Amino acid sequence: MSEKHEVVVLGGGVAGLSAGYVLTRAGIDLVVCEKDTVVGGLSRTIVHDGFRFDLGGHRFFTKDPKLEAFVKDLMGMEFIVAPRSSKIYFKGRYFDYPLKPFNALFGMGFVATVEILTDYVLERVKNGVRKPVIISLEDWVVNRFGRKMFELYFKEYSEKVWGLRCDRISEEWVAQRIKGLSLWVAIKEALHKSKDQKIATLAERFLYPELGIGRIPERLREEIDKVNAVLTDTRVTGVRHNGSRILAVETLGPEGEKVIEAEEFISSIPVTALVKMLQPEAPQEVLEAANSLRYRDTIIVAVMVDRDRVTDLTWIYVPERSIPFGRIHEPKNWSSKMAPPGKTILVTEYFCFEGDETWQSTDHDLAQSAVKHLEGLGFLKKEEVLDTLVVRVKKAYPLLEVGYQESYAKITDYLQGFRNLQIIGRTGMFKYHNMDHAIDTGIKAAENLLGKSHDILKINSSREYLEEVCRK
Ligand SMILES: Cc1cc2nc3c(=O)[nH]c(=O)nc-3n(C[C@H](O)[C@H](O)[C@H](O)COP(=O)(O)OP(=O)(O)OC[C@H]3O[C@@H](n4cnc5c(N)ncnc54)[C@H](O)[C@@H]3O)c2cc1C
């Protein structure tokens, strides 16, 4: 079977669907191919017996007024404003997240406070003498906060999330995530509350769809479906090309195998998979580069509880190695509609690699482990547990290992040789994009086909992009 459209979008997460939405509104004929039964990818909401949960609790936040307007216009009355109040559970106590200076400085006792301040001053003096070389996450944090602070608050959690030592994790990740933040800025923030909320991690409120984050991709799909088609259960299995243009994709869906030709292609599927699907094959060095890029995976273990509410927090970060999950959230604190009346749900995140010991554990063992540790932390009693659900999420995080840029550049240089292909999104670009960035890449890819000229690879990476967004 074969068919032809103006545009094919690969992947129905928020990036691919945003591209499809903008093009549909502009009257373009297209099709979106999504391998899963539902749209949304990482930004989907699981529904189970009246309980709802995201894959790790997704808050929508952007500094770009245009993006905010785009999403608000799409969601209309479905959006509510949720307060953000997160904590770090560490050595039996709660600390504010993001770290608040008084908590972080004085929370671990007098000796630790003196060490933090001494280390910080030492780091500043060192920086004054010689320009620091910042390659890894460890370099970046030590430079901004001092070594003691790094060891106390950053090391364990980062290693848990990434499964790598902090000197193997690229500084890019932390620099992007808590850009603008340092011990000194954090102290000033606490003493003199900033009015314009310029630092991303310090935002205290966020927009959230009443029925979970998955409503954003569902709404996008609803709009596309009015005119064009979003094909779910349809996996792209091959990408045909002639060396300078993509000609067609091969898909496997409910109706069997199909070839879909188009003039333009927008891909949000993992870039490493895309490269391996090309026919004829990509050059050996590009395939090797694709094999060297890794993603970090995650397992979500949701525990339904026979109680109205357990906490009043947005997220609880759990850095300690002895506890197997790294983060907990209680969706009911995001929207009361996320659980039936009188009941609640705790969602834990286990960071792992596909195929490792955690990944291979049975659902039963994972559920038992989550319940045991939640009970140990004092959040629930075993008898209150109504049900559990385990969801394995592949390719949740692009793993920004020190030196990954070389492989990445080989891949993007090669793909840029295809004049009618744009890569977008988080897994699609191998970039640590949040939803707003992913949506932005989709919108801009669509606009490129409508006569504009955006450099998508710069989104969420160049200093100019960040400055431009902050100025808007
Ligand atoms: C635990 C966790 C928490 C997060 N929290 C937040 C948050 O609070 N706020 C925030 O803004 N962002 C958050 N994010 C990031 C957010 O999830 C992503 O930025 C966003 O969902 C990326 O969308 P995407 O469309 O680029 O990618 P994806 O969601 O990965 O979409 C890609 C799609 O392609 C499909 N696909 C893959 N291969 C094929 C194939 N061969 N054929 C067809 N389809 C295919 C996939 O099924 C998927 O639907 C979080 C991410 C994680 C993992």
The ligand as a Tripos MOL2 file, in Angstrom:
@<TRIPOS>MOLECULE
LIG
   53    58     1     0     0
SMALL
NO_CHARGES

@<TRIPOS>ATOM
      1 C1         10.3160   11.9820   34.0170 C.3       1 LIG1
      2 C2         10.1660   13.2000   33.1570 C.ar      1 LIG1
      3 C3          9.6540   14.3640   33.7040 C.ar      1 LIG1
      4 C4          9.5300   15.5190   32.9150 C.ar      1 LIG1
      5 N1          8.9910   16.6440   33.4690 N.ar      1 LIG1
      6 C5          8.8220   17.7460   32.7010 C.ar      1 LIG1
      7 C6          8.2250   18.9140   33.2490 C.ar      1 LIG1
      8 O1          7.8630   18.9520   34.4100 O.2       1 LIG1
      9 N2          8.0670   19.9930   32.4380 N.ar      1 LIG1
     10 C7          8.4620   19.9830   31.1200 C.ar      1 LIG1
     11 O2          8.2740   20.9890   30.4380 O.2       1 LIG1
     12 N3          9.0220   18.8850   30.5740 N.ar      1 LIG1
     13 C8          9.2110   17.7730   31.3230 C.ar      1 LIG1
     14 N4          9.7720   16.6410   30.7730 N.ar      1 LIG1
     15 C9         10.1840   16.6960   29.3510 C.3       1 LIG1
     16 C10         9.0370   16.4240   28.3920 C.3       1 LIG1
     17 O3          8.5020   15.1540   28.6570 O.3       1 LIG1
     18 C11         9.5760   16.4540   26.9720 C.3       1 LIG1
     19 O4         10.2380   17.6630   26.7250 O.3       1 LIG1
     20 C12         8.5140   16.3050   25.8970 C.3       1 LIG1
     21 O5          7.5360   15.3650   26.2250 O.3       1 LIG1
     22 C13         9.2210   15.9070   24.6090 C.3       1 LIG1
     23 O6          8.2970   15.7600   23.5690 O.3       1 LIG1
     24 P1          8.7580   15.2320   22.1660 P.3       1 LIG1
     25 O7          7.5910   15.2310   21.2940 O.co2     1 LIG1
     26 O8          9.9610   15.9940   21.7500 O.co2     1 LIG1
     27 O9          9.3160   13.7550   22.4310 O.3       1 LIG1
     28 P2          8.5740   12.4030   22.8200 P.3       1 LIG1
     29 O10         7.5690   12.6680   23.8640 O.co2     1 LIG1
     30 O11         9.6680   11.4380   23.1150 O.co2     1 LIG1
     31 O12         7.8130   12.0040   21.4850 O.3       1 LIG1
     32 C14         8.3680   11.2190   20.4750 C.3       1 LIG1
     33 C15         7.2680   10.3230   19.9570 C.3       1 LIG1
     34 O13         7.7740    9.5310   18.8890 O.3       1 LIG1
     35 C16         7.2100    8.2350   18.9880 C.3       1 LIG1
     36 N5          8.0640    7.3100   18.2320 N.ar      1 LIG1
     37 C17         9.2930    6.8430   18.5660 C.ar      1 LIG1
     38 N6          9.7570    5.9980   17.6160 N.ar      1 LIG1
     39 C18         8.8150    5.9510   16.6590 C.ar      1 LIG1
     40 C19         8.7080    5.2690   15.4090 C.ar      1 LIG1
     41 N7          9.6780    4.4620   14.9660 N.pl3     1 LIG1
     42 N8          7.6000    5.4530   14.6730 N.ar      1 LIG1
     43 C20         6.5850    6.2730   15.0910 C.ar      1 LIG1
     44 N9          6.6280    6.9210   16.2720 N.ar      1 LIG1
     45 C21         7.7330    6.7800   17.0350 C.ar      1 LIG1
     46 C22         7.1780    7.9840   20.4790 C.3       1 LIG1
     47 O14         6.2640    6.9510   20.8250 O.3       1 LIG1
     48 C23         6.7530    9.3460   21.0160 C.3       1 LIG1
     49 O15         5.3700    9.4670   21.1330 O.3       1 LIG1
     50 C24         9.9310   15.4920   31.5460 C.ar      1 LIG1
     51 C25        10.4480   14.3120   31.0070 C.ar      1 LIG1
     52 C26        10.5750   13.1810   31.7900 C.ar      1 LIG1
     53 C27        11.1300   11.9300   31.1800 C.3       1 LIG1
@<TRIPOS>BOND
     1     1     2 1
     2     2     3 ar
     3     2    52 ar
     4     3     4 ar
     5     4     5 ar
     6     4    50 ar
     7     5     6 ar
     8     6     7 ar
     9     6    13 1
    10     7     8 2
    11     7     9 ar
    12     9    10 ar
    13    10    11 2
    14    10    12 ar
    15    12    13 ar
    16    13    14 ar
    17    14    15 1
    18    14    50 ar
    19    15    16 1
    20    16    17 1
    21    16    18 1
    22    18    19 1
    23    18    20 1
    24    20    21 1
    25    20    22 1
    26    22    23 1
    27    23    24 1
    28    24    25 2
    29    24    26 1
    30    24    27 1
    31    27    28 1
    32    28    29 2
    33    28    30 1
    34    28    31 1
    35    31    32 1
    36    32    33 1
    37    33    34 1
    38    33    48 1
    39    34    35 1
    40    35    36 1
    41    35    46 1
    42    36    37 ar
    43    36    45 ar
    44    37    38 ar
    45    38    39 ar
    46    39    40 ar
    47    39    45 ar
    48    40    41 1
    49    40    42 ar
    50    42    43 ar
    51    43    44 ar
    52    44    45 ar
    53    46    47 1
    54    46    48 1
    55    48    49 1
    56    50    51 ar
    57    51    52 ar
    58    52    53 1
@<TRIPOS>SUBSTRUCTURE
     1 LIG1         1 GROUP 0 **** ****
